Amino acid sequence: MIKKTIYGLLSVIFFISCSGDDSDTYVATPMELKVPEIFSQYLIAPVTSVENPQTVEGVALGRKLFFDPVLSGNGTQACADCHRPQNAFSDPRKFSVGIDGTAGFRNSMPLQNLAWNYAESFNWDGSATTLEEQIFEPVTNPIEMNNTWPNAVASLQNHTQYPGLFRDAFGTSSIDSVWVTKAIAQFLRTLISAGSRFDHHVLGEEILTPQELNGFNVFMDEDRGDCFHCHGNFFNPLWTDNTFHNNGLEEMFDDLGLGAVTGDPRDNGKFKAPSLRNLLYTSPYMHDGRFETLDEVINHYSEGLVFSETIDPLMKAVAQGGVQLSEEDKAALKAFLLSLSDPGFINNPSFQTPD
Amino acid sequence: MKNLLFILMLSFLVGACGNDDDNTPAEVAVSLKFSQTFDNTPFTDSDISATVYTNEMGHELTISRLRYLISKMVLKNSAGEMFPIGEYHLTDVSNATTLLLNTNASVPEGTYTLSFVYGFNEENNTDGAYPDLNSVSWNWPLTLGGGYHFLQMDGNYNVNTDPAPFNFHNGTARVSEGDFEQNFVQVDLTNSLLIENGDVIEIKMDIAEWFTNPNTWDFNVYSTNLMPNYEAQKLMQENAATVFSASVE
């Protein structure tokens, strides 16, 4: 009796695996995320997807898709056009411009260490709750790639290479949008930055300048910069708390940010605290790219804060316009911030246009 | 011989199942629930940045962030036996998953008292030692003695007149540069907790007690930049003793 049942089960499994689409049973070559030493030492494990495990073939496909304009409505724009490797996968323009020449209204965010966004709340306004979900949006956004998914999928299906690459990655050459987002998400999770001079300083491999060290003290000092409550610390090398704050930019909001997503007026004017990694490459700054230089950013927190109802109480010196840093402390803070730059990240050969 | 062994095993099995006519109390899993009030009014996520409270000094305030750490949770029975039930726990009122802790511990059904450390004691307050706490930026600056925050309560006072922020953050106290003083509190609650199967121990924080008993808190003197302020740090520690209570539900 038991034997019969096992035979029955086996034949069912056999049937499924022979039904042409191998996507349920096919397993590409597993590829664990390489967790950098400083992350494994101080942080909890990255967030990966059970439904979308990292594989060699999936990452390679995602990389090709990321740099290929094939996903856009008229075949002229790739993800990488507004998320450029040399800019830590952000856009040096204040607002990115879509295929029809229309500008957006927020600055393109850098793409780095996305698997360490523990709350999985993506975008400046938290509008996507997984990386895969995030990737769905720009393809059809009329002011971005302005395509339809059926059209994007048809372009890939009719391509000489993509059907084979999807089969290698997912066991099926029948392409759909879910596979596209999965492949790109796998590639994005490999965009890991942990090689700045400050990272090496924490690991005891590099000595910072006295000015950089003083700048770190300004950053950590509640009486001076007090940046660390939102932007990481010696033991949190993400340099963000991955949550949302109103940092005193506006008295009235043109853009409600998180509040427009949650519908909760308490969230109005709140935006994701971005990582301070690779600021050297990610100008302009803030959700609307209003500041061209780091000096402007520092001056904002020092003298430029304005009050609104949802301002974070951590912007404690708003009544004085800010924390009133001395010129010496400002210069030191900037030097420290630049020590978070990771040239090995932006130049990583695995992160460039394939071929 | 074989038969004898079988009978012995059987009787052991029967004995183990015969819960009712046995003196050994059943082991019950220990769960902790964390709740907050301001005086007797519950404080939950929906009150964040919304509900106005009045503290002992008469300041009207709202709270926009509340996180706190307790450690070394222990149940003690009437015979003085200690049952450790948790190493440490960070509660974040805005994160529902942190409001309930299913500990891996179980204790015999019975009556206990609850003890824990508010914050970390000196031995456990180790720089960067807890990846889950690092990952939510709970660290206390190294220049202030390092380790971790014990409490972060941010909000505004004078909310109905001239709103001004407060950052009520507590951790190791810095006496002077390089000289630090421990600031944790050993909390030994004295009320009896009868713990039976399915019970949850509720650890309650009365936020109002941070602002009174023994020290009436004056935001006009202490509102921001309190972390490096030795006096403020010690006043918070003194007020911490009456903040916590526990019950079984």
Interface residues (C-beta under 8 A of the other chain):
Chain A: Y42 L43 I44 W116 Y118 N217 M220 D221 E222 D223 F228 H229 C230 G232 N233 F234 F235 N236 L238 D241 R266 T310 D312 P313 L314 M315 K316 A317 V318 A319
Chain B: I48 S49 A50 S64 R65 D127 G128 P131 D132 N134 S135 V136 S137 N139 P141 L142 T143 Q152 D154 G155 N156 A164 P165 F166 N167 H169 S223 T224 N225 L226 M227 P228
